């Protein structure tokens, strides 16, 4: 019920400027676009996976490095790691993207990628898993994880 109410409020707001750079262009003070709604799916470097084909299109077939956050609504550590990881990905200014996968909604993906505990975070390049961690990490560890993925 609360989700429906929030969605109705969001849809009733006036139209917003979309990012001219493309569907996954980063938002923020350095982004070259006009005033935009920061949580617009078209402007964010983080997105929720909708289904298996969406995962294939937006993660496996994506030329950019992707961090995949396998999480669950009921998971306490996931609620801590998720925002922390989103913040660190946003700091990379579009060099890396983040896909969020709820294991309760996408059990098939969790099984396919051998997720046995949450949170599990995969680093993917060109459709291949190149790194992985399970559990909470502090910001320094997350930054090192992302820099390794980006190759910086």
N, CA and C atoms as a LAMMPS dump frame, in Angstrom:
ITEM: TIMESTEP
0
ITEM: NUMBER OF ATOMS
456
ITEM: BOX BOUNDS ff ff ff
-5.0000000000000000e+02 5.0000000000000000e+02
-5.0000000000000000e+02 5.0000000000000000e+02
-5.0000000000000000e+02 5.0000000000000000e+02
ITEM: ATOMS id mol type element x y z
1 1 1 N 0.823 -1.19 0
2 1 2 C 0 0 0
3 1 3 C 0.866 1.252 0
4 2 1 N 1.901 1.27 0.832
5 2 2 C 2.79 2.424 0.896
6 2 3 C 3.532 2.623 -0.427
7 3 1 N 3.88 1.503 -1.081
8 3 2 C 4.574 1.6 -2.37
9 3 3 C 3.655 2.211 -3.426
10 4 1 N 2.388 1.821 -3.423
11 4 2 C 1.435 2.384 -4.381
12 4 3 C 1.269 3.877 -4.169
13 5 1 N 1.163 4.287 -2.899
14 5 2 C 1.001 5.693 -2.58
15 5 3 C 2.218 6.495 -3.033
16 6 1 N 3.408 5.951 -2.78
17 6 2 C 4.636 6.632 -3.202
18 6 3 C 4.707 6.723 -4.722
19 7 1 N 4.306 5.661 -5.412
20 7 2 C 4.312 5.661 -6.871
21 7 3 C 3.32 6.684 -7.411
22 8 1 N 2.143 6.756 -6.821
23 8 2 C 1.148 7.748 -7.254
24 8 3 C 1.68 9.164 -7.086
25 9 1 N 2.319 9.42 -5.951
26 9 2 C 2.882 10.748 -5.715
27 9 3 C 3.965 11.067 -6.737
28 10 1 N 4.813 10.101 -7.018
29 10 2 C 5.879 10.301 -7.979
30 10 3 C 5.32 10.579 -9.362
31 11 1 N 4.309 9.827 -9.777
32 11 2 C 3.737 9.993 -11.098
33 11 3 C 2.936 11.278 -11.228
34 12 1 N 2.465 11.822 -10.123
35 12 2 C 1.675 13.05 -10.185
36 12 3 C 2.545 14.305 -10.215
37 13 1 N 3.841 14.166 -9.973
38 13 2 C 4.743 15.315 -10.001
39 13 3 C 4.923 15.79 -11.435
40 14 1 N 5.259 17.072 -11.633
41 14 2 C 5.446 17.589 -12.99
42 14 3 C 6.578 16.881 -13.722
43 15 1 N 6.552 16.937 -15.04
44 15 2 C 7.573 16.306 -15.877
45 15 3 C 8.938 16.91 -15.578
46 16 1 N 9.94 16.061 -15.606
47 16 2 C 11.29 16.495 -15.295
48 16 3 C 12.19 16.4 -16.509
49 17 1 N 13.281 17.131 -16.458
50 17 2 C 14.275 17.079 -17.516
51 17 3 C 14.996 15.737 -17.446
52 18 1 N 15.182 15.099 -18.588
53 18 2 C 15.902 13.836 -18.634
54 18 3 C 17.327 14.086 -19.088
55 19 1 N 18.207 13.17 -18.795
56 19 2 C 19.614 13.332 -19.139
57 19 3 C 19.814 13.194 -20.644
58 20 1 N 20.381 14.196 -21.314
59 20 2 C 20.621 14.083 -22.74
60 20 3 C 21.754 13.12 -23.081
61 21 1 N 22.597 12.767 -22.091
62 21 2 C 23.731 11.902 -22.374
63 21 3 C 23.325 10.45 -22.585
64 22 1 N 22.143 10.074 -22.195
65 22 2 C 21.72 8.696 -22.387
66 22 3 C 21.041 8.147 -21.162
67 23 1 N 20.526 6.914 -21.276
68 23 2 C 19.707 6.352 -20.217
69 23 3 C 20.425 6.084 -18.91
70 24 1 N 21.719 5.898 -18.931
71 24 2 C 22.422 5.583 -17.69
72 24 3 C 23.485 6.619 -17.356
73 25 1 N 23.319 7.835 -17.886
74 25 2 C 24.287 8.892 -17.601
75 25 3 C 24.234 9.252 -16.128
76 26 1 N 25.386 9.57 -15.536
77 26 2 C 25.392 9.894 -14.11
78 26 3 C 24.75 11.244 -13.827
79 27 1 N 24.167 11.37 -12.672
80 27 2 C 23.613 12.638 -12.22
81 27 3 C 24.554 13.222 -11.187
82 28 1 N 24.41 14.474 -10.95
83 28 2 C 25.213 15.116 -9.924
84 28 3 C 25.651 16.478 -10.379
85 29 1 N 26.407 17.162 -9.54
86 29 2 C 26.803 18.524 -9.855
87 29 3 C 27.687 18.636 -11.087
88 30 1 N 28.386 17.554 -11.46
89 30 2 C 29.266 17.623 -12.621
90 30 3 C 28.579 17.151 -13.894
91 31 1 N 27.389 16.609 -13.797
92 31 2 C 26.677 16.131 -14.986
93 31 3 C 26.239 17.327 -15.83
94 32 1 N 26.39 17.206 -17.13
95 32 2 C 26.106 18.321 -18.036
96 32 3 C 24.657 18.289 -18.513
97 33 1 N 23.745 18.482 -17.613
98 33 2 C 22.34 18.585 -17.991
99 33 3 C 21.673 19.602 -17.105
100 34 1 N 20.481 19.991 -17.493
101 34 2 C 19.737 20.971 -16.721
102 34 3 C 19.238 20.382 -15.431
103 35 1 N 18.325 21.061 -14.844
104 35 2 C 17.762 20.589 -13.577
105 35 3 C 17.044 19.266 -13.811
106 36 1 N 17.423 18.272 -13.06
107 36 2 C 16.835 16.942 -13.225
108 36 3 C 16.502 16.365 -11.867
109 37 1 N 15.549 15.496 -11.855
110 37 2 C 15.147 14.796 -10.649
111 37 3 C 16.165 13.703 -10.422
112 38 1 N 16.937 13.774 -9.337
113 38 2 C 18.066 12.893 -9.089
114 38 3 C 17.747 11.42 -8.997
115 39 1 N 16.511 11.056 -8.7
116 39 2 C 16.191 9.64 -8.588
117 39 3 C 15.604 9.084 -9.874
118 40 1 N 15.6 9.855 -10.933
119 40 2 C 15.101 9.383 -12.21
120 40 3 C 15.941 8.203 -12.682
121 41 1 N 15.279 7.141 -13.124
122 41 2 C 15.995 5.948 -13.565
123 41 3 C 16.897 6.257 -14.758
124 42 1 N 16.575 7.302 -15.524
125 42 2 C 17.365 7.642 -16.699
126 42 3 C 18.672 8.331 -16.329
127 43 1 N 18.818 8.784 -15.098
128 43 2 C 20.002 9.549 -14.708
129 43 3 C 20.892 8.82 -13.718
130 44 1 N 20.55 7.657 -13.322
131 44 2 C 21.271 7.03 -12.226
132 44 3 C 22.239 5.975 -12.713
133 45 1 N 23.274 5.775 -11.932
134 45 2 C 24.233 4.726 -12.228
135 45 3 C 23.839 3.434 -11.517
136 46 1 N 22.744 3.481 -10.748
137 46 2 C 22.226 2.311 -10.042
138 46 3 C 20.832 1.994 -10.565
139 47 1 N 20.568 0.707 -10.782
140 47 2 C 19.244 0.315 -11.258
141 47 3 C 18.843 -1.026 -10.663
142 48 1 N 17.537 -1.246 -10.582
143 48 2 C 16.995 -2.512 -10.097
144 48 3 C 16.749 -3.438 -11.277
145 49 1 N 17.173 -4.671 -11.171
146 49 2 C 16.95 -5.663 -12.214
147 49 3 C 15.49 -6.11 -12.143
148 50 1 N 14.824 -6.106 -13.3
149 50 2 C 13.4 -6.442 -13.362
150 50 3 C 13.141 -7.928 -13.575
151 51 1 N 13.958 -8.576 -14.41
152 51 2 C 13.792 -10.004 -14.695
153 51 3 C 15.058 -10.529 -15.361
154 52 1 N 15.031 -11.787 -15.748
155 52 2 C 16.208 -12.419 -16.342
156 52 3 C 16.673 -11.758 -17.63
157 53 1 N 15.725 -11.392 -18.5
158 53 2 C 16.121 -10.758 -19.761
159 53 3 C 16.659 -9.347 -19.517
160 54 1 N 16.107 -8.652 -18.518
161 54 2 C 16.612 -7.33 -18.149
162 54 3 C 18.053 -7.464 -17.64
163 55 1 N 18.322 -8.492 -16.835
164 55 2 C 19.676 -8.745 -16.335
165 55 3 C 20.621 -9.008 -17.507
166 56 1 N 20.176 -9.816 -18.451
167 56 2 C 20.986 -10.134 -19.633
168 56 3 C 21.316 -8.863 -20.419
169 57 1 N 20.306 -8.034 -20.662
170 57 2 C 20.487 -6.814 -21.458
171 57 3 C 21.341 -5.768 -20.746
172 58 1 N 21.026 -5.498 -19.485
173 58 2 C 21.633 -4.372 -18.787
174 58 3 C 22.906 -4.708 -18.025
175 59 1 N 23.117 -5.994 -17.737
176 59 2 C 24.312 -6.388 -16.977
177 59 3 C 25.274 -7.205 -17.846
178 60 1 N 24.829 -8.357 -18.295
179 60 2 C 25.717 -9.268 -19.034
180 60 3 C 26.194 -8.643 -20.343
181 61 1 N 25.314 -7.969 -21.068
182 61 2 C 25.669 -7.396 -22.368
183 61 3 C 26.185 -5.96 -22.285
184 62 1 N 26.398 -5.45 -21.094
185 62 2 C 26.831 -4.064 -20.933
186 62 3 C 28.347 -3.969 -21.079
187 63 1 N 28.836 -3.017 -21.875
188 63 2 C 30.282 -2.877 -22.044
189 63 3 C 30.978 -2.266 -20.819
190 64 1 N 30.211 -1.594 -19.951
191 64 2 C 30.803 -0.984 -18.755
192 64 3 C 30.951 -2.019 -17.648
193 65 1 N 31.883 -1.794 -16.732
194 65 2 C 31.968 -2.653 -15.548
195 65 3 C 30.704 -2.483 -14.701
196 66 1 N 30.24 -3.576 -14.127
197 66 2 C 28.998 -3.563 -13.356
198 66 3 C 29.238 -4.211 -11.996
199 67 1 N 28.701 -3.58 -10.96
200 67 2 C 28.673 -4.164 -9.626
201 67 3 C 27.254 -4.686 -9.444
202 68 1 N 27.125 -5.962 -9.094
203 68 2 C 25.806 -6.556 -8.901
204 68 3 C 25.618 -6.843 -7.411
205 69 1 N 24.625 -6.176 -6.83
206 69 2 C 24.322 -6.318 -5.404
207 69 3 C 23.143 -7.269 -5.231
208 70 1 N 23.425 -8.498 -4.805
209 70 2 C 22.367 -9.454 -4.48
210 70 3 C 21.978 -9.204 -3.028
211 71 1 N 20.716 -8.845 -2.811
212 71 2 C 20.247 -8.452 -1.484
213 71 3 C 18.839 -8.991 -1.234
214 72 1 N 18.334 -8.733 -0.022
215 72 2 C 16.956 -9.09 0.328
216 72 3 C 16.401 -8.005 1.246
217 73 1 N 15.097 -7.783 1.17
218 73 2 C 14.43 -6.76 1.983
219 73 3 C 14.581 -7.036 3.478
220 74 1 N 14.615 -8.301 3.868
221 74 2 C 14.646 -8.688 5.276
222 74 3 C 16.06 -8.725 5.856
223 75 1 N 17.061 -8.443 5.041
224 75 2 C 18.464 -8.584 5.436
225 75 3 C 18.999 -7.281 6.026
226 76 1 N 19.334 -7.296 7.313
227 76 2 C 19.871 -6.12 7.988
228 76 3 C 21.175 -5.619 7.39
229 77 1 N 22.182 -6.483 7.216
230 77 2 C 23.437 -6.034 6.607
231 77 3 C 23.252 -5.468 5.194
232 78 1 N 22.269 -5.995 4.441
233 78 2 C 21.987 -5.48 3.093
234 78 3 C 21.525 -4.027 3.157
235 79 1 N 20.753 -3.7 4.19
236 79 2 C 20.239 -2.337 4.347
237 79 3 C 21.357 -1.357 4.678
238 80 1 N 22.43 -1.847 5.225
239 80 2 C 23.594 -1.007 5.523
240 80 3 C 24.499 -0.908 4.291
241 81 1 N 24.78 -2.046 3.664
242 81 2 C 25.702 -2.086 2.54
243 81 3 C 25.144 -1.396 1.3
244 82 1 N 23.866 -1.597 0.998
245 82 2 C 23.272 -1.061 -0.226
246 82 3 C 23.514 0.428 -0.423
247 83 1 N 23.079 1.282 0.518
248 83 2 C 23.31 2.724 0.365
249 83 3 C 24.793 3.096 0.342
250 84 1 N 25.588 2.388 1.114
251 84 2 C 27.033 2.648 1.152
252 84 3 C 27.659 2.369 -0.224
253 85 1 N 27.254 1.251 -0.811
254 85 2 C 27.772 0.872 -2.123
255 85 3 C 27.262 1.816 -3.212
256 86 1 N 25.989 2.204 -3.148
257 86 2 C 25.428 3.155 -4.115
258 86 3 C 26.2 4.47 -4.089
259 87 1 N 26.514 4.939 -2.898
260 87 2 C 27.268 6.193 -2.742
261 87 3 C 28.653 6.073 -3.378
262 88 1 N 29.309 4.956 -3.156
263 88 2 C 30.652 4.754 -3.705
264 88 3 C 30.611 4.631 -5.237
265 89 1 N 29.59 3.971 -5.77
266 89 2 C 29.437 3.842 -7.227
267 89 3 C 29.159 5.213 -7.835
268 90 1 N 28.315 6.009 -7.2
269 90 2 C 28.003 7.354 -7.706
270 90 3 C 29.253 8.223 -7.763
271 91 1 N 30.177 8.049 -6.824
272 91 2 C 31.426 8.819 -6.813
273 91 3 C 32.304 8.501 -8.023
274 92 1 N 32.084 7.357 -8.648
275 92 2 C 32.897 6.955 -9.803
276 92 3 C 32.46 7.655 -11.085
277 93 1 N 31.4 8.448 -11.006
278 93 2 C 30.923 9.3 -12.103
279 93 3 C 30.727 8.549 -13.421
280 94 1 N 30.037 7.422 -13.371
281 94 2 C 29.689 6.709 -14.588
282 94 3 C 30.701 5.708 -15.09
283 95 1 N 31.84 5.565 -14.423
284 95 2 C 32.847 4.586 -14.852
285 95 3 C 32.401 3.166 -14.555
286 96 1 N 31.49 3.029 -13.602
287 96 2 C 30.959 1.726 -13.207
288 96 3 C 29.476 1.899 -12.9
289 97 1 N 28.694 0.862 -13.167
290 97 2 C 27.26 0.879 -12.877
291 97 3 C 26.964 -0.138 -11.785
292 98 1 N 25.79 -0.001 -11.18
293 98 2 C 25.397 -0.927 -10.116
294 98 3 C 24.009 -1.473 -10.393
295 99 1 N 23.903 -2.786 -10.406
296 99 2 C 22.619 -3.474 -10.566
297 99 3 C 22.236 -4.086 -9.228
298 100 1 N 20.985 -3.872 -8.827
299 100 2 C 20.494 -4.432 -7.57
300 100 3 C 19.538 -5.582 -7.897
301 101 1 N 19.795 -6.741 -7.286
302 101 2 C 18.985 -7.93 -7.531
303 101 3 C 18.441 -8.431 -6.202
304 102 1 N 17.12 -8.392 -6.055
305 102 2 C 16.464 -8.919 -4.855
306 102 3 C 16.355 -10.435 -5.015
307 103 1 N 16.993 -11.179 -4.126
308 103 2 C 17.037 -12.64 -4.281
309 103 3 C 15.672 -13.297 -4.1
310 104 1 N 14.763 -12.643 -3.384
311 104 2 C 13.426 -13.207 -3.212
312 104 3 C 12.611 -13.082 -4.497
313 105 1 N 12.861 -12.038 -5.274
314 105 2 C 12.161 -11.832 -6.539
315 105 3 C 12.839 -12.546 -7.7
316 106 1 N 14.146 -12.764 -7.59
317 106 2 C 14.925 -13.339 -8.694
318 106 3 C 15.783 -14.499 -8.204
319 107 1 N 15.119 -15.492 -7.669
320 107 2 C 15.793 -16.677 -7.133
321 107 3 C 16.635 -17.366 -8.201
322 108 1 N 16.137 -17.386 -9.441
323 108 2 C 16.857 -18.035 -10.537
324 108 3 C 18.235 -17.402 -10.76
325 109 1 N 18.311 -16.074 -10.681
326 109 2 C 19.601 -15.396 -10.849
327 109 3 C 20.527 -15.684 -9.672
328 110 1 N 19.957 -15.719 -8.463
329 110 2 C 20.762 -16.025 -7.278
330 110 3 C 21.354 -17.436 -7.382
331 111 1 N 20.571 -18.377 -7.855
332 111 2 C 21.056 -19.749 -8.021
333 111 3 C 22.116 -19.811 -9.117
334 112 1 N 21.84 -19.149 -10.242
335 112 2 C 22.771 -19.16 -11.373
336 112 3 C 24.137 -18.594 -10.986
337 113 1 N 24.146 -17.546 -10.144
338 113 2 C 25.404 -16.922 -9.745
339 113 3 C 25.901 -17.403 -8.375
340 114 1 N 25.358 -18.539 -7.932
341 114 2 C 25.803 -19.241 -6.724
342 114 3 C 25.816 -18.346 -5.486
343 115 1 N 24.746 -17.58 -5.31
344 115 2 C 24.605 -16.732 -4.138
345 115 3 C 24.023 -17.581 -3.016
346 116 1 N 24.807 -17.796 -1.964
347 116 2 C 24.35 -18.63 -0.855
348 116 3 C 24.098 -17.819 0.407
349 117 1 N 24.464 -16.542 0.396
350 117 2 C 24.242 -15.653 1.535
351 117 3 C 24.116 -14.227 1.001
352 118 1 N 23.417 -13.397 1.756
353 118 2 C 23.31 -11.991 1.361
354 118 3 C 23.823 -11.111 2.484
355 119 1 N 24.393 -9.973 2.158
356 119 2 C 24.613 -9.471 0.807
357 119 3 C 25.803 -10.149 0.118
358 120 1 N 25.629 -10.397 -1.176
359 120 2 C 26.712 -10.87 -2.029
360 120 3 C 26.863 -9.858 -3.149
361 121 1 N 28.071 -9.416 -3.398
362 121 2 C 28.332 -8.42 -4.438
363 121 3 C 29.309 -9.009 -5.447
364 122 1 N 28.903 -8.959 -6.719
365 122 2 C 29.751 -9.44 -7.807
366 122 3 C 30.284 -8.259 -8.596
367 123 1 N 31.498 -8.363 -9.08
368 123 2 C 32.07 -7.402 -10.017
369 123 3 C 32.095 -8.098 -11.372
370 124 1 N 31.444 -7.475 -12.371
371 124 2 C 31.36 -8.092 -13.696
372 124 3 C 31.92 -7.175 -14.768
373 125 1 N 32.653 -7.799 -15.689
374 125 2 C 33.171 -7.114 -16.875
375 125 3 C 32.866 -7.988 -18.071
376 126 1 N 32.274 -7.395 -19.083
377 126 2 C 31.957 -8.12 -20.323
378 126 3 C 31.2 -9.425 -20.058
379 127 1 N 30.306 -9.394 -19.082
380 127 2 C 29.477 -10.556 -18.791
381 127 3 C 30.111 -11.605 -17.902
382 128 1 N 31.365 -11.405 -17.522
383 128 2 C 32.074 -12.378 -16.681
384 128 3 C 32.246 -11.844 -15.267
385 129 1 N 32.11 -12.73 -14.275
386 129 2 C 32.363 -12.363 -12.886
387 129 3 C 33.875 -12.34 -12.686
388 130 1 N 34.405 -11.17 -12.299
389 130 2 C 35.85 -11.031 -12.123
390 130 3 C 36.249 -10.899 -10.656
391 131 1 N 35.279 -10.615 -9.792
392 131 2 C 35.562 -10.495 -8.36
393 131 3 C 34.242 -10.632 -7.612
394 132 1 N 34.346 -10.869 -6.29
395 132 2 C 33.139 -11.118 -5.496
396 132 3 C 33.463 -10.929 -4.026
397 133 1 N 32.46 -10.481 -3.247
398 133 2 C 32.578 -10.522 -1.798
399 133 3 C 31.215 -10.765 -1.181
400 134 1 N 31.237 -11.287 0.034
401 134 2 C 30.013 -11.577 0.782
402 134 3 C 30.099 -10.852 2.118
403 135 1 N 29.016 -10.183 2.505
404 135 2 C 28.976 -9.506 3.795
405 135 3 C 29.264 -8.023 3.696
406 136 1 N 29.339 -7.394 4.862
407 136 2 C 29.58 -5.954 4.942
408 136 3 C 31.04 -5.604 4.669
409 137 1 N 31.246 -4.445 4.076
410 137 2 C 32.584 -3.894 3.864
411 137 3 C 32.529 -2.417 4.227
412 138 1 N 33.656 -1.881 4.707
413 138 2 C 33.682 -0.446 4.994
414 138 3 C 33.984 0.313 3.703
415 139 1 N 33.934 1.634 3.76
416 139 2 C 34.08 2.45 2.554
417 139 3 C 35.448 2.281 1.897
418 140 1 N 36.506 2.127 2.676
419 140 2 C 37.843 1.928 2.104
420 140 3 C 37.908 0.624 1.309
421 141 1 N 37.32 -0.429 1.86
422 141 2 C 37.306 -1.726 1.177
423 141 3 C 36.466 -1.651 -0.104
424 142 1 N 35.336 -0.936 -0.042
425 142 2 C 34.488 -0.784 -1.225
426 142 3 C 35.207 0.02 -2.309
427 143 1 N 35.907 1.055 -1.897
428 143 2 C 36.649 1.869 -2.861
429 143 3 C 37.729 1.032 -3.548
430 144 1 N 38.435 0.213 -2.792
431 144 2 C 39.463 -0.656 -3.373
432 144 3 C 38.835 -1.676 -4.326
433 145 1 N 37.683 -2.227 -3.952
434 145 2 C 36.95 -3.172 -4.79
435 145 3 C 36.573 -2.533 -6.119
436 146 1 N 36.053 -1.306 -6.068
437 146 2 C 35.636 -0.6 -7.281
438 146 3 C 36.835 -0.2 -8.143
439 147 1 N 37.895 0.27 -7.514
440 147 2 C 39.089 0.657 -8.286
441 147 3 C 39.692 -0.543 -8.999
442 148 1 N 39.674 -1.691 -8.347
443 148 2 C 40.167 -2.914 -8.975
444 148 3 C 39.307 -3.277 -10.193
445 149 1 N 37.997 -3.11 -10.069
446 149 2 C 37.076 -3.419 -11.165
447 149 3 C 37.282 -2.468 -12.332
448 150 1 N 37.421 -1.193 -12.029
449 150 2 C 37.576 -0.18 -13.074
450 150 3 C 38.967 -0.267 -13.715
451 151 1 N 39.912 -0.703 -12.92
452 151 2 C 41.283 -0.793 -13.418
453 151 3 C 42.061 0.48 -13.196
454 152 1 N 41.611 1.279 -12.201
455 152 2 C 42.295 2.559 -11.911
456 152 3 C 43.361 2.361 -10.86
